[in-house]
Amino acid sequence: MTMLAEVVDAVIGIDTHRDSHEVEIADPAGKAIETLRIGNDSAGFAQLLDAIAKVAPGPRVAVCIEGTRGYGIGLARALAADRPATVTLRQACRARKDLVRHRVAVGNQLRAHLLCAFPAAAGLFSKLQAAGGPACATLSS
């Protein structure tokens, strides 16, 4: 099992409120590095980004925002804005989805072909159902 300390350099927790947000930047073990209050406006968001750049021990940060649909929506949008790191992450996620979609499509094509050409072999691939592919029975219906 992967430990949090292996994948992030800092964890940022944000408690959102109408006029301001309470922020704590911590190391992966949970030890507080910095605590601050920022305004719920573009100046406050810029202050947070500046604080992250200054005190986070590395570029990999996990941000946890309470209430991203209420008072935290502006902050969530500001943090999700296109920057090199977020663009790279978005591209990696999109590439993974494409690979998974392709793998499922290839498995479906193989099952369909086996059901038509060699039905007995389709049973050999029934264990692939547990790996996320559709069951052979769903192909025939």
CORSULHU-V962534 format. One record per residue. PSI is psi in radians with two decimals (NA if undefined). OMEGA is omega in radians with two decimals (NA if undefined). NEAR is the number of other ideal C-beta (glycine too) atoms within 10 Angstrom. Layout:
BEGIN
psi=PSI omega=OMEGA near=NEAR
psi=PSI omega=OMEGA near=NEAR
END
This chain:
BEGIN
psi=2.32 omega=-3.14 near=3
psi=2.34 omega=3.10 near=6
psi=2.59 omega=-3.13 near=9
psi=-0.70 omega=-3.12 near=12
psi=-0.34 omega=3.13 near=11
psi=-0.33 omega=-3.05 near=9
psi=-0.27 omega=3.11 near=10
psi=2.73 omega=3.08 near=19
psi=-0.41 omega=-3.14 near=14
psi=2.67 omega=3.07 near=20
psi=2.30 omega=-3.10 near=20
psi=2.11 omega=3.10 near=21
psi=2.33 omega=-3.09 near=17
psi=2.15 omega=3.07 near=21
psi=2.01 omega=-3.02 near=16
psi=2.53 omega=3.08 near=20
psi=3.01 omega=-3.08 near=14
psi=-0.84 omega=-3.03 near=8
psi=-0.41 omega=-3.11 near=10
psi=2.93 omega=3.11 near=16
psi=2.44 omega=3.06 near=24
psi=2.24 omega=-3.04 near=14
psi=2.39 omega=2.97 near=23
psi=2.23 omega=3.06 near=16
psi=2.17 omega=-3.08 near=23
psi=2.78 omega=3.03 near=17
psi=2.95 omega=-3.09 near=17
psi=-0.39 omega=3.11 near=18
psi=-0.14 omega=3.11 near=9
psi=0.01 omega=3.12 near=10
psi=2.18 omega=-3.10 near=7
psi=2.31 omega=3.07 near=10
psi=-0.72 omega=-3.08 near=15
psi=2.47 omega=3.04 near=15
psi=2.32 omega=-3.13 near=11
psi=2.84 omega=3.06 near=15
psi=2.25 omega=3.12 near=13
psi=2.71 omega=3.08 near=20
psi=2.70 omega=3.10 near=14
psi=1.07 omega=3.13 near=18
psi=3.08 omega=-3.07 near=14
psi=-0.57 omega=3.10 near=10
psi=-0.71 omega=3.10 near=9
psi=-0.68 omega=3.12 near=20
psi=-0.71 omega=3.10 near=20
psi=-0.66 omega=3.10 near=13
psi=-0.73 omega=3.13 near=16
psi=-0.82 omega=3.13 near=21
psi=-0.68 omega=3.10 near=15
psi=-0.74 omega=3.13 near=11
psi=-0.71 omega=3.11 near=17
psi=-0.80 omega=-3.13 near=18
psi=-0.59 omega=-3.09 near=10
psi=-0.72 omega=-2.97 near=9
psi=-0.34 omega=3.12 near=12
psi=2.31 omega=-3.08 near=20
psi=-0.03 omega=3.13 near=13
psi=3.06 omega=-3.06 near=10
psi=-0.25 omega=-3.09 near=12
psi=1.85 omega=-3.12 near=13
psi=2.52 omega=3.02 near=17
psi=2.16 omega=-3.11 near=14
psi=2.19 omega=3.12 near=18
psi=2.03 omega=-3.09 near=11
psi=2.23 omega=3.05 near=18
psi=2.17 omega=3.04 near=14
psi=1.14 omega=-3.13 near=15
psi=-0.04 omega=3.09 near=17
psi=-0.28 omega=-3.13 near=7
psi=-2.03 omega=-3.10 near=10
psi=-0.34 omega=-3.09 near=18
psi=0.09 omega=-3.05 near=19
psi=-0.69 omega=3.12 near=14
psi=-0.72 omega=3.12 near=16
psi=-0.76 omega=3.13 near=23
psi=-0.72 omega=3.12 near=16
psi=-0.70 omega=3.14 near=11
psi=-0.69 omega=-3.13 near=15
psi=-0.44 omega=-3.13 near=20
psi=0.00 omega=-3.13 near=13
psi=2.69 omega=-3.10 near=10
psi=1.99 omega=3.01 near=8
psi=2.88 omega=-3.11 near=11
psi=-0.75 omega=-3.10 near=8
psi=-0.76 omega=-3.11 near=11
psi=-0.61 omega=3.10 near=12
psi=-0.77 omega=3.13 near=11
psi=-0.77 omega=3.13 near=10
psi=-0.79 omega=3.13 near=12
psi=-0.72 omega=3.12 near=12
psi=-0.69 omega=3.12 near=10
psi=-0.73 omega=3.12 near=10
psi=-0.73 omega=3.12 near=10
psi=-0.73 omega=3.13 near=10
psi=-0.71 omega=3.12 near=10
psi=-0.77 omega=3.11 near=10
psi=-0.72 omega=3.12 near=10
psi=-0.75 omega=3.13 near=10
psi=-0.74 omega=3.13 near=10
psi=-0.78 omega=3.12 near=11
psi=-0.74 omega=3.13 near=10
psi=-0.75 omega=3.14 near=10
psi=-0.75 omega=3.13 near=13
psi=-0.73 omega=3.14 near=14
psi=-0.75 omega=3.12 near=11
psi=-0.74 omega=3.09 near=11
psi=-0.73 omega=3.11 near=17
psi=-0.73 omega=3.14 near=15
psi=-0.73 omega=3.12 near=11
psi=-0.80 omega=3.13 near=15
psi=-0.77 omega=-3.14 near=23
psi=-0.75 omega=3.13 near=14
psi=-0.76 omega=3.14 near=12
psi=-0.68 omega=3.12 near=18
psi=-0.62 omega=3.14 near=16
psi=-0.82 omega=-2.99 near=11
psi=-0.62 omega=-3.03 near=9
psi=1.32 omega=-3.04 near=10
psi=-0.57 omega=-3.13 near=11
psi=-0.57 omega=-3.13 near=7
psi=-0.43 omega=-3.14 near=13
psi=-0.58 omega=3.11 near=20
psi=-0.51 omega=3.12 near=10
psi=-0.45 omega=-3.09 near=10
psi=0.12 omega=-3.12 near=15
psi=-0.45 omega=3.11 near=13
psi=-0.33 omega=3.09 near=9
psi=-0.34 omega=3.10 near=15
psi=-0.70 omega=-3.14 near=15
psi=-0.38 omega=-3.14 near=7
psi=0.09 omega=3.05 near=9
psi=-0.08 omega=3.12 near=10
psi=2.80 omega=3.12 near=20
psi=2.70 omega=3.14 near=13
psi=2.66 omega=3.12 near=12
psi=-0.57 omega=-3.11 near=19
psi=-0.55 omega=-3.12 near=11
psi=-0.37 omega=3.13 near=11
psi=-0.55 omega=-3.08 near=15
psi=-0.27 omega=-3.11 near=12
psi=NA omega=NA near=5
END
